[in-house]
Structures are given as C-alpha cells and as structure tokens.
C-alpha cells in the first residue's frame, strides 16, 4: 500500500522536471488586431496530376510570396481538411488560399501587383482548376 503514494510522488516530481518546449514564431507583418476585414478573397486550387514534389514545393513557396503584397492584411494557406463527408462539403481541392483586404480597392491592387502576376504566370500551368470566391465582410 505504501508503494502507491510513492509512485504518485515520483510521477509529480518527474512531471515537474519536464521542460516545456517553447517554439518561437517569426511574424514579418504587423497586424492590427482591432482591424476588421472589408473583403475576403478565397481561392481553391486543384493541382495537375503530373506535378511532382519539387513542383508542389515551388507552388507553396510562391503562394507564401503573395503575403508580401502591401494590400494583403492577413493570409491563410493550407490543404483540404480530412473532415467527414457531407452533402455540403467539398474536400476535393488540393490547397486553399484565403486573403483578407481592407476593401475591394485593396483586392484590385493585389490583382495587378507584380508578385501576383508572377505567381499566376509561373504557377498557373500547375493547376487543372482554380475557383475563387470573393466576399465583402460587414
């Protein structure tokens, strides 16, 4: 019976000695946490079957460059989630891109920015399909 309290004490001491790993995240853009989005630009990409791992990595690297465009306030990129299938769910895309702008004018500036044009020209041949949804957020 005396072993049980000693076991719990040993567990507490061991847990207390564990150090939590702190991961530092570098943020290049200062975000105004109080700002409200005025427009959200959502893009879904379906990649061509012949795109290899290097081509996919080049696509992801080029996507990340879009965040450097001044009118982009926030950006989210990722693959389709493995959520349960439902009649209203479409997980068939390979990547999504969600951009937040202050307004439609910010979106329009993004569309003609050289970085966006370079992305579309350089990466466009890798897509078999692209679908865009633009929303004004009130």
Buried (B, 14 or more C-beta within 10 A) or exposed (E): EEEEEEEEEEEEEEEEEEEEEEEEEEEEEEEEEEEEBBBBBBBBBBBEEEBEEEBBEBBBEBBEEBBEBEBBBBBEBEEBEEEEEEEEEEEEBBBBBBBBBBEEEBBEBBEEBEBBEEBEEEBEEBBEEBEEEEEEEE
